[in-house]
Structures are given as C-alpha cells and as structure tokens.
Amino acid sequence: MNPRVLLFIKIVLVLLYATMNNSIYGQTPNTQFKVVAFYTAKKDQAHISFVHEANRWFSKMARQNNFSYDSIHDWANLNPIFLSRYQVVLFLDTRPELPEQREAFKKYMENGGGWMGFHFAGFALTPSDYPQDWDWYHNQFIGAGQYKSNTWRPTAAILKIEDSNHPIAKHLPGKFKSAPNEWYRWEKDLRNNPNIKILLSIDSSSFPLGTGPKLHETWHSGYYPVVWTNKNYKMIYFNMGHNDIDYEHKTNKELSFQFDHEEQNQLILNALLWLGLGKL
C-alpha cells in the first residue's frame, strides 16, 4: 500500500478514536465540568416522561454551555470510582437503595461533590415502595423528612424567589409562573432548620392550587418551599419533576412538560452552573 495512503488511514483512525472516546464520556475540548444523572424511570408514567424530557434538555444545555452530560439507569455505578469522574450528580426520579450505594453518595457529598435532585428523588413514606429508611438523606441532607401529601392535578404555580442575591436567581424576576407540577408537602418545616436555605416558595397568589377531585388535593393557604439548599453541602433540591399525563382515558398522553417554561429553565440552568462552577 502507498505509504501516504497508509499514513492517511492511520490519522483518520486516530481522529475517529478520539471522537468516539469523547462521545462515550460526554466530553468536548471546552468541557468546564462533568455531570451524570441517575434515574430509574419505572412505574409512574409522569416521572418516566420527566426523565426522558430531562435527558434531552440537559444534553442540549451541555452542548450550549460547555459541560458534559451523561445519564445512567444502573445505580450500581453509584460507587467511589465512578463518581470521581464527575463534579455534579443528578437524581432525576428516585434514590439509591443499597447500603454501599448510599455510603458512596454520602462520602461524595461530604468531599465536596455537587448534587441536584428533582421531585420524587426526595420522596419517602413508610410504608411504601420507598420507605423512610435513610435518615441522613431525608432528615439531614434534604431535611424535609417524609412526604405528607400533594396537590392534584398537576398545576402551574407562581413561584417566589426568597433570596434575590443567590446565584440561581440571576436573570429572573422576583416571581414567575412554573410548569404544571404535582406539588409535595413535607413532614418537617424547613424554616426551623438552620442548615436549610429556602430559595423559592409558592406565592400566595397561586391559591387555590390543584383541582382535586379530592378536597385535600387542593391547597388554599399555607407556606410551601419548592427549591432549597443545605448550607453544609453543594446541593439543591427541586420539587418540580412531574408531568401531567392523561391517566383518566388510559392513553398515557403527555399533557404538560417541565422544560417548556423559559424562566423555570433559566432557574435550573443557573443552579447547575452554580453547582458545577461555584459561580455564574
């Protein structure tokens, strides 16, 4: 074979290998930080819908903002070696269940890792398929304790920023309308926890919130935090993460989406950049 042709083939193979390697790990030459999302995506169609939507949106944001984004549904990868590759971990719908996975995540956070959790990632209820059997995570780290109740149907709310000086509030008005969501109420009052900083809550102009049909599924008053951080960790929790689904007619058609709302998107992007970069 002609030496020049052989050299050309070698160059092409090297470039191809480099491209594939970067693709596998979600990297680009300008990558500022690396994000990995864990998810389960089983049983509840509303949560499954959100997971798929989130993976599409975060992948797009990664390309536009020079960070890498990987997603994985095998929680066995929640181990020290795998986590050491990433600066930020996302829980899109559930939480780890095995003791070794939980311990690896706890150590990751204690060593300065970043975390963003959505909606069902904070859920715990005894008895249920997700009992409150992880005190550090639910009582200390997230701080909310067990789930108590929720609104229904998924309904948009007016969200109020509690700290306009926090980095996640950048480019946002003091109040804005969220995507439709099933809103959770919690066992513990986060206002009484000195380690928790509430960043957004439901504005009173949202009431009544929810449409029922059960009376307790519509909220008429009260204080409901929806986004907060724990001052002892680099973390943020979002109550948002539940799309509206046509359960009544058994079509499972998606009736709403979380990432169709510009200001809520800006909030989530601000939070991720804050976790990944430490500043905006």
Short mmCIF file of the C-alpha atoms (twelve columns), coordinates in Angstrom:
data_MODEL
# 
_entry.id   MODEL 
# 
loop_
_atom_site.group_PDB 
_atom_site.id 
_atom_site.type_symbol 
_atom_site.label_atom_id 
_atom_site.label_alt_id 
_atom_site.label_comp_id 
_atom_site.label_asym_id 
_atom_site.label_seq_id 
_atom_site.Cartn_x 
_atom_site.Cartn_y 
_atom_site.Cartn_z 
_atom_site.pdbx_PDB_model_num 
ATOM 1   C CA . MET A 1   0.000   0.000  0.000  1 
ATOM 2   C CA . ASN A 2   1.142   3.525  -0.772 1 
ATOM 3   C CA . PRO A 3   2.849   4.967  2.367  1 
ATOM 4   C CA . ARG A 4   0.897   8.215  2.041  1 
ATOM 5   C CA . VAL A 5   -2.397  6.340  1.896  1 
ATOM 6   C CA . LEU A 6   -1.346  4.253  4.902  1 
ATOM 7   C CA . LEU A 7   -0.440  7.410  6.848  1 
ATOM 8   C CA . PHE A 8   -3.785  8.980  5.939  1 
ATOM 9   C CA . ILE A 9   -5.668  5.909  7.183  1 
ATOM 10  C CA . LYS A 10  -3.749  5.981  10.487 1 
ATOM 11  C CA . ILE A 11  -4.587  9.656  11.005 1 
ATOM 12  C CA . VAL A 12  -8.271  9.026  10.289 1 
ATOM 13  C CA . LEU A 13  -8.332  6.116  12.750 1 
ATOM 14  C CA . VAL A 14  -6.686  8.198  15.491 1 
ATOM 15  C CA . LEU A 15  -9.180  11.031 14.977 1 
ATOM 16  C CA . LEU A 16  -12.077 8.596  14.923 1 
ATOM 17  C CA . TYR A 17  -10.917 7.002  18.185 1 
ATOM 18  C CA . ALA A 18  -10.584 10.394 19.860 1 
ATOM 19  C CA . THR A 19  -14.065 11.405 18.719 1 
ATOM 20  C CA . MET A 20  -15.581 8.153  19.987 1 
ATOM 21  C CA . ASN A 21  -13.763 8.444  23.303 1 
ATOM 22  C CA . ASN A 22  -15.045 11.968 23.855 1 
ATOM 23  C CA . SER A 23  -18.552 10.858 22.900 1 
ATOM 24  C CA . ILE A 24  -18.524 7.993  25.394 1 
ATOM 25  C CA . TYR A 25  -17.699 10.254 28.298 1 
ATOM 26  C CA . GLY A 26  -19.712 13.231 27.102 1 
ATOM 27  C CA . GLN A 27  -16.632 15.456 26.832 1 
ATOM 28  C CA . THR A 28  -15.674 18.241 24.498 1 
ATOM 29  C CA . PRO A 29  -12.360 20.162 24.418 1 
ATOM 30  C CA . ASN A 30  -14.116 23.043 26.228 1 
ATOM 31  C CA . THR A 31  -15.756 20.973 28.960 1 
ATOM 32  C CA . GLN A 32  -15.824 23.002 32.199 1 
ATOM 33  C CA . PHE A 33  -17.308 20.306 34.425 1 
ATOM 34  C CA . LYS A 34  -18.935 16.889 34.164 1 
ATOM 35  C CA . VAL A 35  -22.472 15.911 35.139 1 
ATOM 36  C CA . VAL A 36  -24.015 12.463 35.498 1 
ATOM 37  C CA . ALA A 37  -27.726 11.812 36.041 1 
ATOM 38  C CA . PHE A 38  -29.075 8.668  37.701 1 
ATOM 39  C CA . TYR A 39  -32.641 7.571  37.074 1 
ATOM 40  C CA . THR A 40  -34.993 4.598  37.381 1 
ATOM 41  C CA . ALA A 41  -37.864 5.529  35.011 1 
ATOM 42  C CA . LYS A 42  -40.270 2.770  36.025 1 
ATOM 43  C CA . LYS A 43  -43.934 2.518  37.066 1 
ATOM 44  C CA . ASP A 44  -45.191 6.137  37.074 1 
ATOM 45  C CA . GLN A 45  -45.590 7.498  33.547 1 
ATOM 46  C CA . ALA A 46  -45.435 11.087 34.784 1 
ATOM 47  C CA . HIS A 47  -41.973 10.507 36.228 1 
ATOM 48  C CA . ILE A 48  -40.866 8.477  33.193 1 
ATOM 49  C CA . SER A 49  -41.947 11.342 30.941 1 
ATOM 50  C CA . PHE A 50  -39.950 13.800 33.025 1 
ATOM 51  C CA . VAL A 51  -36.810 11.636 32.957 1 
ATOM 52  C CA . HIS A 52  -36.815 11.386 29.153 1 
ATOM 53  C CA . GLU A 53  -37.529 15.091 28.801 1 
ATOM 54  C CA . ALA A 54  -34.795 15.988 31.281 1 
ATOM 55  C CA . ASN A 55  -32.205 13.872 29.494 1 
ATOM 56  C CA . ARG A 56  -32.970 15.638 26.220 1 
ATOM 57  C CA . TRP A 57  -32.878 19.097 27.795 1 
ATOM 58  C CA . PHE A 58  -29.708 18.628 29.853 1 
ATOM 59  C CA . SER A 59  -27.915 17.177 26.824 1 
ATOM 60  C CA . LYS A 60  -28.854 20.294 24.852 1 
ATOM 61  C CA . MET A 61  -27.744 22.591 27.702 1 
ATOM 62  C CA . ALA A 62  -24.424 20.723 27.912 1 
ATOM 63  C CA . ARG A 63  -23.680 21.458 24.250 1 
ATOM 64  C CA . GLN A 64  -24.605 25.127 24.663 1 
ATOM 65  C CA . ASN A 65  -22.805 25.730 27.960 1 
ATOM 66  C CA . ASN A 66  -19.627 23.659 27.696 1 
ATOM 67  C CA . PHE A 67  -20.237 20.991 30.291 1 
ATOM 68  C CA . SER A 68  -20.597 17.257 29.727 1 
ATOM 69  C CA . TYR A 69  -23.757 15.306 30.494 1 
ATOM 70  C CA . ASP A 70  -24.123 11.562 30.906 1 
ATOM 71  C CA . SER A 71  -27.162 9.665  32.172 1 
ATOM 72  C CA . ILE A 72  -27.411 6.154  33.532 1 
ATOM 73  C CA . HIS A 73  -30.117 3.892  34.969 1 
ATOM 74  C CA . ASP A 74  -27.789 1.402  36.635 1 
ATOM 75  C CA . TRP A 75  -27.459 2.548  40.245 1 
ATOM 76  C CA . ALA A 76  -24.601 0.074  40.736 1 
ATOM 77  C CA . ASN A 77  -22.445 2.797  39.193 1 
ATOM 78  C CA . LEU A 78  -23.023 4.901  42.279 1 
ATOM 79  C CA . ASN A 79  -19.608 3.963  43.637 1 
ATOM 80  C CA . PRO A 80  -16.488 5.981  44.552 1 
ATOM 81  C CA . ILE A 81  -14.521 5.219  41.381 1 
ATOM 82  C CA . PHE A 82  -17.359 6.129  39.024 1 
ATOM 83  C CA . LEU A 83  -18.391 9.225  40.991 1 
ATOM 84  C CA . SER A 84  -14.813 10.528 40.983 1 
ATOM 85  C CA . ARG A 85  -15.202 11.316 37.270 1 
ATOM 86  C CA . TYR A 86  -17.955 13.865 37.884 1 
ATOM 87  C CA . GLN A 87  -18.373 17.215 39.601 1 
ATOM 88  C CA . VAL A 88  -22.197 17.105 39.741 1 
ATOM 89  C CA . VAL A 89  -24.632 14.206 40.254 1 
ATOM 90  C CA . LEU A 90  -28.341 14.407 39.430 1 
ATOM 91  C CA . PHE A 91  -31.108 12.193 40.811 1 
ATOM 92  C CA . LEU A 92  -33.909 12.548 38.273 1 
ATOM 93  C CA . ASP A 93  -36.591 10.442 39.915 1 
ATOM 94  C CA . THR A 94  -35.572 8.075  42.701 1 
ATOM 95  C CA . ARG A 95  -32.681 7.413  45.087 1 
ATOM 96  C CA . PRO A 96  -30.125 4.652  45.699 1 
ATOM 97  C CA . GLU A 97  -31.356 1.705  47.739 1 
ATOM 98  C CA . LEU A 98  -28.308 -0.426 48.586 1 
ATOM 99  C CA . PRO A 99  -26.178 0.481  51.640 1 
ATOM 100 C CA . GLU A 100 -22.930 0.642  49.650 1 
ATOM 101 C CA . GLN A 101 -24.502 2.991  47.091 1 
ATOM 102 C CA . ARG A 102 -25.846 5.251  49.810 1 
ATOM 103 C CA . GLU A 103 -22.499 5.342  51.598 1 
ATOM 104 C CA . ALA A 104 -20.669 6.179  48.357 1 
ATOM 105 C CA . PHE A 105 -23.045 9.085  47.699 1 
ATOM 106 C CA . LYS A 106 -22.750 10.374 51.278 1 
ATOM 107 C CA . LYS A 107 -18.948 10.373 51.063 1 
ATOM 108 C CA . TYR A 108 -19.109 12.042 47.639 1 
ATOM 109 C CA . MET A 109 -21.160 14.891 49.087 1 
ATOM 110 C CA . GLU A 110 -19.024 15.187 52.220 1 
ATOM 111 C CA . ASN A 111 -15.959 15.525 49.983 1 
ATOM 112 C CA . GLY A 112 -17.415 18.478 48.065 1 
ATOM 113 C CA . GLY A 113 -19.379 16.875 45.229 1 
ATOM 114 C CA . GLY A 114 -22.391 18.648 43.762 1 
ATOM 115 C CA . TRP A 115 -25.964 17.299 43.702 1 
ATOM 116 C CA . MET A 116 -29.260 18.275 42.135 1 
ATOM 117 C CA . GLY A 117 -32.411 16.305 42.914 1 
ATOM 118 C CA . PHE A 118 -35.866 16.518 41.387 1 
ATOM 119 C CA . HIS A 119 -39.322 15.828 42.801 1 
ATOM 120 C CA . PHE A 120 -39.550 12.084 43.515 1 
ATOM 121 C CA . ALA A 121 -35.845 11.947 44.447 1 
ATOM 122 C CA . GLY A 122 -36.927 13.445 47.777 1 
ATOM 123 C CA . PHE A 123 -39.912 11.158 48.314 1 
ATOM 124 C CA . ALA A 124 -40.039 8.866  51.333 1 
ATOM 125 C CA . LEU A 125 -43.087 7.343  53.001 1 
ATOM 126 C CA . THR A 126 -43.334 4.452  55.429 1 
ATOM 127 C CA . PRO A 127 -44.929 2.131  54.445 1 
ATOM 128 C CA . SER A 128 -44.448 2.362  50.661 1 
ATOM 129 C CA . ASP A 129 -42.074 1.100  47.974 1 
ATOM 130 C CA . TYR A 130 -39.794 3.969  49.086 1 
ATOM 131 C CA . PRO A 131 -39.871 3.966  52.900 1 
ATOM 132 C CA . GLN A 132 -38.038 6.470  55.032 1 
ATOM 133 C CA . ASP A 133 -35.107 4.202  55.825 1 
ATOM 134 C CA . TRP A 134 -32.248 6.636  55.147 1 
ATOM 135 C CA . ASP A 135 -32.106 9.204  57.908 1 
ATOM 136 C CA . TRP A 136 -29.024 11.064 56.681 1 
ATOM 137 C CA . TYR A 137 -30.501 11.677 53.232 1 
ATOM 138 C CA . HIS A 138 -34.113 12.551 54.085 1 
ATOM 139 C CA . ASN A 139 -33.774 14.134 57.540 1 
ATOM 140 C CA . GLN A 140 -30.351 15.784 57.383 1 
ATOM 141 C CA . PHE A 141 -29.271 16.243 53.771 1 
ATOM 142 C CA . ILE A 142 -32.616 17.187 52.170 1 
ATOM 143 C CA . GLY A 143 -34.051 17.975 55.588 1 
ATOM 144 C CA . ALA A 144 -37.730 17.533 54.737 1 
ATOM 145 C CA . GLY A 145 -38.333 14.144 56.317 1 
ATOM 146 C CA . GLN A 146 -41.207 12.113 54.935 1 
ATOM 147 C CA . TYR A 147 -43.705 13.055 52.249 1 
ATOM 148 C CA . LYS A 148 -47.082 14.121 53.716 1 
ATOM 149 C CA . SER A 149 -49.389 14.931 50.789 1 
ATOM 150 C CA . ASN A 150 -49.573 16.507 47.340 1 
ATOM 151 C CA . THR A 151 -51.728 18.650 45.109 1 
ATOM 152 C CA . TRP A 152 -53.599 17.151 42.179 1 
ATOM 153 C CA . ARG A 153 -53.922 17.576 39.169 1 
ATOM 154 C CA . PRO A 154 -50.507 18.891 38.132 1 
ATOM 155 C CA . THR A 155 -50.979 22.654 38.181 1 
ATOM 156 C CA . ALA A 156 -48.757 25.639 37.444 1 
ATOM 157 C CA . ALA A 157 -47.882 27.821 40.425 1 
ATOM 158 C CA . ILE A 158 -46.489 31.315 40.875 1 
ATOM 159 C CA . LEU A 159 -43.061 30.837 42.431 1 
ATOM 160 C CA . LYS A 160 -41.470 33.482 44.656 1 
ATOM 161 C CA . ILE A 161 -37.701 33.858 44.913 1 
ATOM 162 C CA . GLU A 162 -36.750 34.062 48.592 1 
ATOM 163 C CA . ASP A 163 -33.194 35.336 48.063 1 
ATOM 164 C CA . SER A 164 -32.713 37.533 45.001 1 
ATOM 165 C CA . ASN A 165 -28.955 37.717 45.677 1 
ATOM 166 C CA . HIS A 166 -28.415 33.970 45.348 1 
ATOM 167 C CA . PRO A 167 -26.708 32.910 42.078 1 
ATOM 168 C CA . ILE A 168 -29.686 30.810 40.971 1 
ATOM 169 C CA . ALA A 169 -31.830 33.983 40.840 1 
ATOM 170 C CA . LYS A 170 -29.704 35.545 38.099 1 
ATOM 171 C CA . HIS A 171 -31.738 36.908 35.135 1 
ATOM 172 C CA . LEU A 172 -35.012 36.013 36.870 1 
ATOM 173 C CA . PRO A 173 -37.874 38.200 38.128 1 
ATOM 174 C CA . GLY A 174 -38.908 38.018 41.765 1 
ATOM 175 C CA . LYS A 175 -41.932 35.924 40.819 1 
ATOM 176 C CA . PHE A 176 -42.656 33.753 37.812 1 
ATOM 177 C CA . LYS A 177 -45.026 31.018 36.664 1 
ATOM 178 C CA . SER A 178 -43.810 27.437 36.806 1 
ATOM 179 C CA . ALA A 179 -44.592 24.472 34.627 1 
ATOM 180 C CA . PRO A 180 -47.580 22.380 35.793 1 
ATOM 181 C CA . ASN A 181 -46.457 20.107 38.610 1 
ATOM 182 C CA . GLU A 182 -47.655 17.855 41.395 1 
ATOM 183 C CA . TRP A 183 -46.516 19.780 44.482 1 
ATOM 184 C CA . TYR A 184 -45.348 17.941 47.609 1 
ATOM 185 C CA . ARG A 185 -45.947 18.824 51.245 1 
ATOM 186 C CA . TRP A 186 -43.433 17.564 53.808 1 
ATOM 187 C CA . GLU A 187 -43.236 16.239 57.353 1 
ATOM 188 C CA . LYS A 188 -40.738 18.852 58.564 1 
ATOM 189 C CA . ASP A 189 -40.977 22.640 58.472 1 
ATOM 190 C CA . LEU A 190 -37.777 23.648 56.682 1 
ATOM 191 C CA . ARG A 191 -37.986 27.154 58.135 1 
ATOM 192 C CA . ASN A 192 -36.996 25.666 61.513 1 
ATOM 193 C CA . ASN A 193 -33.823 24.035 60.187 1 
ATOM 194 C CA . PRO A 194 -30.792 26.370 60.416 1 
ATOM 195 C CA . ASN A 195 -28.914 24.277 57.839 1 
ATOM 196 C CA . ILE A 196 -31.568 24.740 55.156 1 
ATOM 197 C CA . LYS A 197 -31.798 27.826 52.963 1 
ATOM 198 C CA . ILE A 198 -35.138 28.077 51.158 1 
ATOM 199 C CA . LEU A 199 -34.620 29.588 47.711 1 
ATOM 200 C CA . LEU A 200 -38.124 29.501 46.223 1 
ATOM 201 C CA . SER A 201 -41.601 29.004 47.644 1 
ATOM 202 C CA . ILE A 202 -45.150 29.009 46.314 1 
ATOM 203 C CA . ASP A 203 -46.560 32.536 46.232 1 
ATOM 204 C CA . SER A 204 -49.963 33.029 47.869 1 
ATOM 205 C CA . SER A 205 -51.386 34.280 44.564 1 
ATOM 206 C CA . SER A 206 -51.246 30.636 43.404 1 
ATOM 207 C CA . PHE A 207 -54.103 29.574 45.697 1 
ATOM 208 C CA . PRO A 208 -56.234 27.630 45.215 1 
ATOM 209 C CA . LEU A 209 -53.547 25.276 43.896 1 
ATOM 210 C CA . GLY A 210 -54.714 21.992 42.392 1 
ATOM 211 C CA . THR A 211 -58.098 20.904 41.106 1 
ATOM 212 C CA . GLY A 212 -58.796 17.713 43.044 1 
ATOM 213 C CA . PRO A 213 -61.125 15.835 42.804 1 
ATOM 214 C CA . LYS A 214 -60.299 15.075 46.465 1 
ATOM 215 C CA . LEU A 215 -60.617 18.103 48.738 1 
ATOM 216 C CA . HIS A 216 -57.181 17.656 50.329 1 
ATOM 217 C CA . GLU A 217 -55.570 17.702 46.856 1 
ATOM 218 C CA . THR A 218 -56.317 21.425 46.506 1 
ATOM 219 C CA . TRP A 219 -54.350 23.831 48.699 1 
ATOM 220 C CA . HIS A 220 -55.983 27.083 49.766 1 
ATOM 221 C CA . SER A 221 -53.320 28.506 52.084 1 
ATOM 222 C CA . GLY A 222 -50.009 27.761 53.746 1 
ATOM 223 C CA . TYR A 223 -46.273 28.080 53.199 1 
ATOM 224 C CA . TYR A 224 -44.702 25.588 50.774 1 
ATOM 225 C CA . PRO A 225 -40.967 25.614 49.932 1 
ATOM 226 C CA . VAL A 226 -40.236 24.191 46.474 1 
ATOM 227 C CA . VAL A 227 -36.494 24.805 45.967 1 
ATOM 228 C CA . TRP A 228 -33.857 24.779 48.678 1 
ATOM 229 C CA . THR A 229 -30.237 24.046 49.530 1 
ATOM 230 C CA . ASN A 230 -28.418 22.650 52.547 1 
ATOM 231 C CA . LYS A 231 -25.687 25.063 53.661 1 
ATOM 232 C CA . ASN A 232 -23.393 22.188 54.624 1 
ATOM 233 C CA . TYR A 233 -23.300 20.713 51.119 1 
ATOM 234 C CA . LYS A 234 -23.097 21.757 47.494 1 
ATOM 235 C CA . MET A 235 -26.661 20.714 46.678 1 
ATOM 236 C CA . ILE A 236 -30.078 21.865 45.544 1 
ATOM 237 C CA . TYR A 237 -33.477 20.186 45.563 1 
ATOM 238 C CA . PHE A 238 -36.320 20.988 43.146 1 
ATOM 239 C CA . ASN A 239 -39.912 19.986 43.907 1 
ATOM 240 C CA . MET A 240 -40.578 20.155 40.157 1 
ATOM 241 C CA . GLY A 241 -40.403 16.986 38.056 1 
ATOM 242 C CA . HIS A 242 -43.893 15.559 37.446 1 
ATOM 243 C CA . ASN A 243 -45.526 15.984 34.030 1 
ATOM 244 C CA . ASP A 244 -49.280 15.833 33.555 1 
ATOM 245 C CA . ILE A 245 -50.429 12.567 31.967 1 
ATOM 246 C CA . ASP A 246 -53.818 11.511 30.603 1 
ATOM 247 C CA . TYR A 247 -54.406 8.752  33.134 1 
ATOM 248 C CA . GLU A 248 -58.189 9.163  33.052 1 
ATOM 249 C CA . HIS A 249 -58.572 7.953  29.484 1 
ATOM 250 C CA . LYS A 250 -55.725 5.424  29.809 1 
ATOM 251 C CA . THR A 251 -53.861 6.946  26.844 1 
ATOM 252 C CA . ASN A 252 -50.764 7.973  28.866 1 
ATOM 253 C CA . LYS A 253 -50.590 11.006 26.592 1 
ATOM 254 C CA . GLU A 254 -48.292 13.746 27.884 1 
ATOM 255 C CA . LEU A 255 -50.380 16.830 28.682 1 
ATOM 256 C CA . SER A 256 -47.600 19.064 30.011 1 
ATOM 257 C CA . PHE A 257 -43.819 19.329 30.091 1 
ATOM 258 C CA . GLN A 258 -41.362 20.712 32.627 1 
ATOM 259 C CA . PHE A 259 -38.905 22.245 30.176 1 
ATOM 260 C CA . ASP A 260 -41.383 24.284 28.137 1 
ATOM 261 C CA . HIS A 261 -41.079 27.231 30.538 1 
ATOM 262 C CA . GLU A 262 -38.281 29.717 29.883 1 
ATOM 263 C CA . GLU A 263 -37.930 31.140 33.387 1 
ATOM 264 C CA . GLN A 264 -38.041 27.755 35.106 1 
ATOM 265 C CA . ASN A 265 -35.426 26.545 32.612 1 
ATOM 266 C CA . GLN A 266 -33.224 29.518 33.472 1 
ATOM 267 C CA . LEU A 267 -33.582 28.697 37.159 1 
ATOM 268 C CA . ILE A 268 -32.470 25.086 36.665 1 
ATOM 269 C CA . LEU A 269 -29.587 26.075 34.385 1 
ATOM 270 C CA . ASN A 270 -28.457 28.720 36.878 1 
ATOM 271 C CA . ALA A 271 -28.480 26.095 39.620 1 
ATOM 272 C CA . LEU A 272 -26.471 23.598 37.597 1 
ATOM 273 C CA . LEU A 273 -23.836 26.162 36.634 1 
ATOM 274 C CA . TRP A 274 -23.634 27.265 40.260 1 
ATOM 275 C CA . LEU A 275 -23.024 23.666 41.359 1 
ATOM 276 C CA . GLY A 276 -20.544 22.966 38.582 1 
ATOM 277 C CA . LEU A 277 -18.592 26.196 38.568 1 
ATOM 278 C CA . GLY A 278 -19.189 27.604 42.022 1 
ATOM 279 C CA . LYS A 279 -20.324 30.871 40.433 1 
ATOM 280 C CA . LEU A 280 -22.156 32.279 37.391 1 
# 
